[in-house]
């Protein structure tokens, strides 16, 4: 094996190492992008779930307020009828 062969082998090894580094960087960037997309999607789903939960809570509170209003209105009507009978 002569000097030209050794130089060619070294050059080929350096090119292969550089290509491997490039491939690793590409895979790392793809993984980071996929992780960022997954995190953003999870955040959107969390916000949607929180929004739905708050809406259900507000609806339940409104229903409770309506029931309380109806009950207090019924109590006032009942008290007025009782007072008239005396």
C-alpha positions as CSV (number, residue, x, y, z in Angstrom):
1,X,0.0,0.0,0.0
2,X,1.5,3.3,-1.1
3,X,1.2,6.8,0.1
4,X,-1.6,7.7,-2.4
5,X,-3.6,4.7,-1.1
6,X,-3.1,5.8,2.5
7,X,-4.2,9.4,1.7
8,X,-7.3,8.1,-0.2
9,X,-8.2,5.9,2.7
10,X,-7.8,8.7,5.2
11,X,-9.8,11.1,3.0
12,X,-12.6,8.5,2.6
13,X,-12.6,8.0,6.4
14,X,-12.9,11.7,7.0
15,X,-15.7,12.1,4.5
16,X,-17.5,9.1,6.1
17,X,-17.1,10.7,9.5
18,X,-18.4,14.1,8.3
19,X,-21.4,12.4,6.6
20,X,-22.1,10.5,9.8
21,X,-22.0,13.7,11.8
22,X,-24.4,15.3,9.3
23,X,-26.8,12.4,9.5
24,X,-26.7,12.6,13.3
25,X,-27.4,16.3,13.2
26,X,-30.3,15.7,10.8
27,X,-31.8,13.0,13.0
28,X,-31.4,15.1,16.1
29,X,-33.2,18.0,14.5
30,X,-36.0,15.8,13.3
31,X,-36.4,14.4,16.8
32,X,-36.5,17.8,18.3
33,X,-39.0,19.0,15.8
34,X,-41.2,15.9,16.4
35,X,-41.0,16.5,20.2
36,X,-41.9,20.2,19.8
37,X,-44.9,19.3,17.6
38,X,-46.1,16.7,20.1
39,X,-45.7,19.1,23.0
40,X,-47.7,21.8,21.1
41,X,-50.4,19.3,20.4
42,X,-50.5,18.2,24.0
43,X,-50.7,21.8,25.1
44,X,-53.6,22.4,22.7
45,X,-55.5,19.3,24.0
46,X,-54.9,20.4,27.6
47,X,-56.3,23.9,26.9
48,X,-59.3,22.4,25.1
49,X,-60.0,20.1,28.0
50,X,-59.6,23.0,30.5
51,X,-62.0,25.1,28.5
52,X,-64.5,22.3,28.3
53,X,-64.2,21.8,32.0
54,X,-64.7,25.5,32.8
55,X,-67.7,25.6,30.5
56,X,-69.3,22.6,32.3
57,X,-68.5,24.1,35.7
58,X,-70.1,27.4,34.6
59,X,-73.2,25.6,33.3
60,X,-73.5,23.6,36.6
61,X,-73.2,26.8,38.6
62,X,-75.8,28.5,36.4
63,X,-78.2,25.6,36.8
64,X,-77.7,25.6,40.6
65,X,-78.4,29.4,40.7
66,X,-81.6,28.8,38.6
67,X,-82.7,26.1,41.0
68,X,-82.0,28.3,44.0
69,X,-83.9,31.1,42.4
70,X,-86.9,28.9,41.7
71,X,-86.8,27.5,45.3
72,X,-86.6,30.9,46.8
73,X,-89.4,32.1,44.5
74,X,-91.6,29.1,45.5
75,X,-90.9,29.9,49.2
76,X,-92.0,33.5,48.8
77,X,-95.2,32.4,46.9
78,X,-96.0,29.8,49.5
79,X,-95.5,32.3,52.4
80,X,-97.8,34.8,50.7
81,X,-100.6,32.2,50.3
82,X,-100.3,31.2,53.9
83,X,-100.6,34.7,55.1
84,X,-103.8,35.4,53.2
85,X,-105.6,32.5,54.7
86,X,-105.5,33.9,58.2
